[in-house]
């Protein structure tokens, strides 16, 4: 009978472990390495101009708060329509009436721009263009309308720049792109109201989801932008997006990482946010994700100026606009190449 001393036994176990580890290590790779190897090569995509996107945000803010039923709201809407048309998009204006949580009868206006309309392969990009009528999260001026530089205008600014970029390309992506600026997203209850659908938020997207601008319209997937321009922004993998369109989340976050923006697109799951992508998923049945500035904090979920009078241009960073915009441009061209295979 052979007996092993504790030291000899430990040494043999160590040697055996190293042999197994070496063998296993030769045959396996980390998940990130596997993802990089399995992903198609990055195709060349055009440059997203962050300074141009910043100017698109500034232009909206120059109108003042874009609160529905006001003159600045109407003027900004006209500007959005004319800008999309200037870049070769066909435009549909979808008007509707609804009643807000506080009983205000609202005149809503969803603005839909379509690029490459003959192509049945379509990607949907959206943001809301209205701003909140009161600064309920402000400690001093709760009744003042929110300027909405980040909460609304930043996403619209990025999408206008994408429209401009697409219009300039000699070789355009072999997909259709639809841009929807949803209205009346931000006139919801000041506190969560479980008696109302989505607490009274997202009225424009709810209307569009139930009354598409083209009967039976569909898209391969959609991306919603919300609060995407602040300095030091972080974009966690939003909860409903992960539940309803996890493959799209993976594609966008992987693309962001591959082109150097993983410090913005954090590989971490965040909370579930009621936003315009929810009715698009549940009613329109189009898988849509939400790129939204959130952080896992017990103190504050959103950016510091959220729903306050301080949501102004001084907090908008072209670097953040660049990270989101360039990622989306890359996704569009990558998706065009993938669909062509």
C-alpha positions in Angstrom: 0.0 0.0 0.0 1.3 3.4 -1.0 0.8 6.4 1.4 1.5 10.0 0.3 2.7 12.6 2.7 0.7 15.8 2.8 3.6 17.8 1.1 4.0 15.2 -1.7 0.2 15.0 -2.2 -0.1 18.8 -2.4 2.8 18.9 -5.0 1.1 16.2 -7.1 -2.2 18.0 -6.9 -0.5 21.3 -8.0 1.2 19.6 -10.9 -2.1 17.9 -12.0 -3.9 21.2 -11.7 -1.4 23.0 -13.8 -1.5 20.3 -16.5 -5.3 20.5 -16.6 -5.2 24.3 -16.6 -2.7 24.4 -19.4 -4.7 22.0 -21.5 -7.9 23.8 -20.9 -6.3 27.2 -21.5 -5.0 26.1 -24.9 -8.5 25.2 -25.9 -10.6 28.0 -24.5 -10.7 31.8 -24.6 -12.4 34.5 -22.6 -15.9 35.5 -23.7 -14.6 38.8 -24.9 -12.0 37.1 -27.1 -14.7 34.8 -28.4 -17.0 37.7 -29.2 -14.2 39.5 -31.0 -13.3 36.5 -33.1 -16.9 35.6 -33.9 -18.0 39.2 -34.8 -17.7 40.2 -38.4 -14.8 42.6 -39.3 -15.7 46.2 -38.7 -16.7 47.9 -41.9 -15.6 51.4 -42.7 -18.3 53.9 -41.6 -18.4 57.7 -42.2 -17.4 60.2 -39.5 -20.0 61.5 -37.1 -19.3 65.2 -36.5 -19.8 65.9 -32.8 -19.5 69.7 -33.3 -22.4 69.6 -35.8 -24.5 67.5 -33.4 -23.8 70.0 -30.7 -25.1 72.8 -32.9 -28.2 70.8 -33.6 -28.8 70.6 -29.8 -28.1 74.3 -29.4 -30.5 75.2 -32.2 -33.4 73.4 -30.4 -32.5 75.1 -27.1 -32.5 78.5 -28.8 -36.2 78.1 -29.4 -36.7 77.8 -25.6 -38.5 75.1 -23.8 -40.4 72.9 -26.3 -43.5 72.4 -24.3 -46.5 71.2 -26.3 -49.2 73.8 -27.0 -46.6 76.6 -27.0 -45.2 78.7 -29.8 -41.5 77.5 -29.2 -42.8 73.9 -29.5 -44.4 74.7 -32.9 -41.4 76.6 -34.2 -39.0 73.8 -33.2 -41.2 71.2 -34.8 -41.2 73.1 -38.1 -37.4 73.3 -37.9 -37.1 69.5 -37.4 -39.4 68.9 -40.4 -37.5 71.3 -42.7 -34.1 69.9 -41.6 -35.0 66.3 -42.3 -36.3 67.3 -45.7 -33.1 69.2 -46.4 -31.2 66.0 -45.9 -33.4 64.1 -48.3 -35.7 62.4 -45.9 -39.4 62.0 -46.8 -41.4 63.3 -43.8 -44.7 62.4 -42.3 -46.2 64.5 -39.6 -48.5 62.5 -37.3 -50.8 64.8 -35.3 -52.9 63.7 -32.4 -54.8 64.9 -29.4 -54.5 63.4 -25.9 -55.0 64.4 -22.3 -52.2 64.7 -19.8 -52.2 63.4 -16.3 -53.2 66.9 -15.0 -56.1 67.2 -17.4 -54.5 69.4 -20.1 -55.8 68.7 -23.6 -52.6 68.4 -25.7 -51.9 68.8 -29.4 -49.2 66.3 -30.2 -47.0 66.0 -33.2 -44.9 63.0 -34.0 -42.4 63.7 -36.8 -41.2 60.8 -38.9 -38.4 61.0 -41.4 -37.6 58.1 -43.8 -34.4 57.5 -45.7 -34.1 55.0 -48.6 -37.8 54.4 -48.6 -37.7 51.6 -51.3 -35.7 49.3 -49.1 -37.7 46.9 -47.0 -34.9 46.3 -44.6 -35.4 49.1 -42.1 -33.8 50.3 -38.8 -35.8 52.6 -36.5 -34.0 55.4 -34.6 -36.0 57.6 -32.2 -35.9 60.3 -29.5 -38.5 62.6 -27.9 -38.4 66.2 -28.9 -40.6 67.9 -26.3 -39.4 69.2 -23.0 -41.0 69.0 -19.6 -43.4 71.8 -18.6 -42.2 71.9 -15.0 -39.0 71.4 -13.0 -40.4 69.1 -10.4 -36.9 67.8 -9.4 -35.6 71.3 -8.8 -35.2 72.5 -5.2 -36.0 76.1 -6.0 -38.1 76.6 -9.2 -40.4 73.7 -9.5 -42.9 75.4 -11.8 -40.4 76.6 -14.4 -40.4 74.7 -17.8 -37.3 72.5 -18.3 -35.0 73.7 -21.1 -34.2 70.0 -21.9 -30.8 70.3 -23.5 -30.0 66.8 -22.4 -33.5 65.4 -21.7 -34.8 65.5 -25.3 -32.6 67.8 -27.4 -29.4 65.7 -27.1 -31.0 62.6 -28.7 -32.7 64.7 -31.4 -29.4 66.4 -32.2 -27.6 63.1 -32.6 -30.3 61.8 -35.0 -30.2 65.0 -37.1 -26.5 64.7 -37.4 -26.9 61.0 -38.5 -29.5 62.3 -41.1 -26.9 64.8 -42.3 -24.1 62.2 -42.5 -26.3 59.8 -44.5 -27.2 62.5 -47.0 -23.6 63.2 -47.8 -22.4 59.7 -48.5 -21.8 58.6 -52.1 -22.1 55.0 -51.0 -25.1 54.8 -48.7 -25.9 51.8 -46.4 -28.1 49.2 -48.1 -30.9 49.6 -45.5 -33.7 51.9 -44.9 -33.5 54.2 -41.9 -36.5 55.8 -40.2 -36.1 58.6 -37.6 -39.1 59.3 -35.3 -39.2 62.3 -33.0 -41.8 61.4 -30.5 -43.9 64.2 -28.9 -45.4 64.5 -25.4 -43.0 62.1 -23.8 -42.3 64.2 -20.8 -45.7 65.5 -19.5 -46.1 62.7 -17.0 -47.0 62.6 -13.4 -44.7 64.3 -10.9 -44.8 61.1 -8.8 -45.4 57.6 -9.9 -49.1 57.0 -10.7 -50.0 53.4 -11.0 -53.6 54.2 -12.0 -52.3 55.6 -15.4 -50.4 53.7 -18.1 -46.7 54.6 -17.8 -47.7 57.2 -15.2 -48.9 59.5 -18.1 -45.5 59.6 -19.8 -44.8 58.5 -23.4 -48.0 59.7 -25.0 -46.5 60.2 -28.5 -44.9 56.8 -28.7 -48.0 55.1 -27.4 -50.0 56.8 -30.1 -47.6 55.9 -32.9 -47.3 52.3 -31.7 -51.1 51.9 -32.0 -51.3 54.0 -35.2 -48.2 53.4 -37.3 -47.6 56.0 -40.0 -47.5 53.2 -42.5 -49.9 50.3 -42.0 -48.1 47.1 -41.0 -44.8 49.0 -40.7 -42.0 47.0 -39.2 -38.2 47.2 -38.7 -35.5 44.8 -37.9 -34.9 46.6 -34.7 -35.0 50.1 -33.1 -32.9 52.3 -30.9 -34.2 55.0 -28.6 -32.0 57.8 -27.4 -32.8 59.6 -24.2 -30.5 61.9 -22.2 -27.4 61.1 -24.3 -25.3 64.3 -24.1 -24.2 65.0 -20.6 -20.6 65.2 -19.5 -19.3 61.9 -18.0 -22.5 60.1 -19.1 -22.7 56.3 -18.5 -25.1 54.0 -20.4 -26.0 50.9 -18.5 -27.9 48.0 -20.2 -31.4 49.2 -19.4 -33.6 46.5 -17.9 -36.6 46.4 -20.3 -34.2 46.5 -23.3 -32.5 43.4 -21.9 -35.8 41.6 -21.4 -37.3 42.4 -24.8 -34.3 43.0 -27.2 -31.2 41.6 -25.6 -29.6 40.7 -28.9 -29.9 44.4 -30.0 -28.3 45.5 -26.7 -25.5 43.1 -27.2 -24.9 44.3 -30.8 -24.8 48.0 -29.8 -22.7 47.6 -26.7 -20.2 45.3 -28.5 -19.9 47.8 -31.3 -19.3 50.6 -28.9 -16.6 48.6 -27.2 -14.9 47.7 -30.5 -14.6 51.3 -31.6 -13.4 52.5 -28.2 -16.4 53.8 -26.3 -16.7 51.1 -23.6 -16.1 53.9 -21.0 -19.5 55.2 -22.0 -21.4 52.0 -22.8 -20.9 50.1 -19.5 -21.1 46.3 -19.6 -23.4 46.3 -16.6 -27.2 45.9 -16.3 -29.1 48.9 -15.0 -32.6 49.4 -13.8 -35.8 49.1 -15.9 -36.9 52.6 -17.2 -40.4 53.4 -18.5 -39.6 55.2 -21.7 -40.7 55.4 -25.4 -39.2 52.0 -26.2 -41.8 50.2 -24.0 -44.9 50.8 -26.2 -42.8 50.2 -29.4 -41.9 46.7 -28.0 -45.2 45.8 -26.5 -47.7 47.4 -28.9 -45.8 47.8 -32.2 -43.9 44.5 -31.6 -40.6 46.0 -32.8 -37.6 45.1 -30.7 -36.2 48.4 -29.5 -33.6 49.3 -26.9 -33.1 52.4 -24.8 -29.7 54.1 -24.7 -30.3 56.3 -21.6 -27.9 57.9 -19.1 -28.3 56.0 -15.9 -26.2 55.0 -13.0 -26.5 52.4 -10.3 -26.9 54.8 -7.3 -29.3 54.9 -4.4 -29.0 58.7 -4.5 -29.8 59.5 -8.2 -30.7 57.3 -11.1 -30.3 59.9 -13.9 -28.0 62.8 -14.6 -27.7 65.5 -12.0 -29.8 68.1 -13.8 -32.7 65.8 -14.7 -36.1 67.6 -14.6 -34.5 70.8 -13.2 -34.0 74.3 -14.5 -30.3 73.5 -14.9 -30.7 71.1 -17.8 -28.9 73.6 -20.1 -26.2 73.6 -22.7 -23.3 74.1 -20.3 -23.7 70.4 -19.3 -23.7 69.1 -22.9 -20.4 67.5 -24.0 -19.5 66.9 -27.7 -17.5 63.9 -26.6 -20.6 62.2 -25.3 -22.5 63.1 -28.4 -19.6 61.6 -30.5 -19.6 58.3 -28.5 -23.3 57.7 -29.0 -23.5 59.0 -32.6 -20.4 57.2 -33.9 -21.6 54.0 -32.3 -25.0 54.3 -34.1 -23.4 55.1 -37.5 -21.2 52.1 -37.1 -24.2 49.9 -36.2 -26.1 51.1 -39.3 -23.2 50.4 -41.7 -22.4 47.1 -39.9 -26.0 46.0 -40.1 -26.1 46.9 -43.8 -23.0 44.7 -44.4 -24.4 41.9 -42.4 -27.8 41.9 -44.2 -26.0 41.8 -47.5 -24.3 38.5 -46.6 
